Amino acid sequence: MNSNSKVHDLIDQYHQGEISREDFRQHLESDAELRREFELYQEDMTLIRAAGKAALMKKAGEALAQHEQKRLKIFPIKRVLQVAAAFLILAAAWYFFSKTGAQRSGEELFATYFELPAPVNERDGSASNSPQELLWQSAMAAYSNKDFAKAIELLAPAVEQPGFPYTERGKLFLGLSYLMKNESGQAIAVFENMSKESSYQQDAAWYRALALLKMNNVAEARPMLEQIASDQRHFKHGEAQEILKSL
C-alpha cells in the first residue's frame, strides 16, 4: 500500500466485515505499513476505553467531594441522605467498571471478543469436481448458512482422510463449528490437533483461548492469552492484552 488513506480504508473494511479475517491476515503479513497502523489502532482503542473509565470515576469522585465540602447546618437525616446519594453514584461507577473493565467473566469476554470468521471457498489446484473438492464446498456452504451440525458431519471425517487438500483449514472450521454448537471441549481438542507448522496456528491458539474463556476456565486461558499478548506478530495480540486487563 502506498498511502495512509488506503491503509485506513482497508482497516475500516475489515471491521465492517467487507474483508474476511484470512484476507486481512494475509495483508498484515505482507504489508508492514498496514501492520503498524493496525497495531496503533488497537492501542488507540485501549486508550479510549481507559479514558472513558477514568472520566466516569473522576465524575463520581467530584460528586462525593461536593457533598463532603458542604458544611451547612442540616438535620441529621438530611445529612444521611446526602451521603447515601454520593454512595449510590460510586456504586453505579463500580457496577459500570465490573461490566466493562476488570473482573468480567470468561463468558462475557468470549461474547465481546469472538468473531465468527467467514468461510474460505478457495479451490485447491486439483480437479474442481473431485469428491474431496465437492465435499469441501458443501462443508463451507453449510458453515456459511450457520448449519454447523452439517459442517461437523462433513468435516469431521474429511480431515482424517489421507491426502485431503484442506486438512488444516478443515480443522479450523471444524473447531469453530463445534464452538458454535456449544461443544467447547470438542473445539479445543480439534484446535490442539492442528499442525504446529500450519498457517492457521495463530487462529487455533486464539480460538482455543476463547473456547476456554467460554467455559470460564480462566486458569488455562490466561497463559495462552499472555503468550499471544507478548507476540507482536500475532494478529490478535492487542485483543489479548485487553482481555488480560479484564481478568
N, C-alpha and C positions, 0 to 999 in steps of 0.2 A: 504494500500500500504506500502511496506517495504523499498523502496528506492526512492531517488530523481529522478533517471532515469525513473522509472515507472510513477511518478507524472508528470514529464515534457512531457513524451510521451503522456499521457492522455490529457494534455492541448493542445498539438500540434494536436492531433486527433480531438479534439473539434473544434479548429479554422479552420481545413481543411474540416470540415463537415462530418467526418467519425463517429462521435458520435452525437446523437441527443441532443437537448437542455435539454429534460426531463431526459435522461440517465445521462448527465453530472451533472445536478442539484442533482440527487439522489446520485451521487458520492460525490458531495460537502457536502451534508448533513450528510453523513456517514463517511467521511474521513477528519479529522482535518488537516492533513499534506497537502492534496491537496487543501483544502480551504485556508490555509495560503500561499501556493506557488502561487495560483491563484490571491490572493489579492496583493502579491508582484509583480506579472507580470503586473497587471493593474496599479500599482503605477509606475513601470518602464516605461510603455508606456506613461504615463502622463509626466514623467520627460524627456523622449526622445523628445516628441513634444515641450515641453517648451525650451529645449536646442537648438533645431533646429531654433526656432523663435529668441532666444537670439543671436545665431550666425549670423543670417541674419541681425538683427538690428545692431549688432556691426560692421559688414562689411560695412553697409550703412553709419554709423556714421564715420568710419575711412575714407571713401571716401570723405565725406564732410569736415572733418578736414584737409585732404591733400590739398584740394582746398583753404581752409582758410589760410593755412600756406604759400602758395606761395606768395611772395612779389615781383614778377618780374614786370618790367616796361612794361606794355602792353597797347594796345589801349582799350578804354572803352568797345567797342563792344565785344572784346575777353574776357574781364572780365565777361561781362553779360552771354556769352556762357558757361563759366566755372561754374558760379553759377547755371545756368539753368540745366547743366548736373548733378550737385550734387542734385538739387531738384528732378530731374527725378528718381534718384536712390532711394531717400527716398520715393517718391510717389509709386514706384514699391514695396518697402518693405511694405508700408501701405496697398496696394492692396492685397499683399500676406497674411498679417495678417487678413484682413477683410474676406478673403475666408477660411482661415484655423484656425482662432482663434476667437477673440471676435466679437460680433455683427453679427453673422451668422443668417440667417433667420430660422424660425421654419422648413420650408420645407427642407432646406439644412441639418439641423441637423437630421431630420427624415430619409432622404436618407442615411446619414452617419451611423447612429446607428441602423436602423431597419434591422433585420434578420428574414426571414420567417422560423418559426420552422418546423421541419419535422413532418409528420403525426404520430399519435400514433395508432398503429394497435393491441395493446394487447387485447386479448379477455377477456370478463368477465367470471366468473366461471360458468355461466348458460349455457344452451344448445347452442352449437355453431351455430345451424341452426335456431334459433328462429328469428322471423321477426325483432325484435329490433337489434339483432346481425348483421343480414344481412344488415339492414339499415345503421348501424354504419360503417361496412366495405365498403359499397358503397359510403358513405359520405367521408371517408378517401381516397378512390381511386380517387374520384373527386377532392379533395383537393390536393392530390399528383400530379395529372395531371394538376393542376392550372385551373381547371374548377370550379372557385369559385362561379359562379352563381348556378351550380348544387349542390355544397356543401351547399349553403344557402338554397336552395329549400328543401334539405333533413333534414338539422339540425334545421332550424327554428321551424318547428312543433314538431320535436322529443324531443327537450329539454323541451317542455311544457307538455310532456306526463308523467303522474304519473308512477313512478317505472322504468323510463328509466335508464338503468345502467350506462350511460355515460353522465349524465346531466351536470356536471361541466366541464368535458373535452369537451363536445359538445359545451358549451357556449364559451369556449376559442377559439375553431376553427371556430365557427360561427362568433365571433367578428373579428378574423383575416381575414376571407373571406370577410366580409363587408369592412374591411380596404383595402384589395387588390382590391376591386371594387370601391375604392374612395368614399365610403359611411361612412366617419369617424364618423358622428353623430350617425348612427346606431351602429357602432362598440363600441363607448363609452357607449351607452345605455346598450349593452349586457355585457360589462365588469363590469359596475356598478351593474348589476343584479346578479353577481356571489356571491355565499355564502361567508360570512366572514370567515367561517371555512374551505373553500376549500383549498386543497393543491396547487391549481393553483392561489391563491390570489396574490402572488408576480408577476406572469406573467401578471395577469389582471391589476395590478397597473402600471407596466412598459409599457404595450401596450396602456393603457389609456392615459398615459402621452405623449407617442409618437404620438398617434392619435391627441391629442390637438396641438402638435407641427406641425403636417402635416396641420392642419387648421390655423396655425400661431396664435393660441390662447395661447400666451406665458404667459399671466397673470394667467390663470388657470393651465397651465402646471408647472410653476415654483414651487408652494408649494408642488405639488406631487413629483417633482424631488428632492426637498430639503428633503422630508421625506425619499425617497429611499436612497439618498446620506448619510443620517445620520444613516441609519440602516446597521451596519456592516454585518449582517446576510443575507441581501438581495443580491441575486446573480448578481444584476446589479448596486450595489451602486457605483462602480468605474466609470462606464459609466455615471451615473447620475451626479457625481462630474465634469466630463469632460464637459458635456453639460452645466451645470450651469456656468462654466467659460467662455463659448462662448455666453451666453445670454446677 
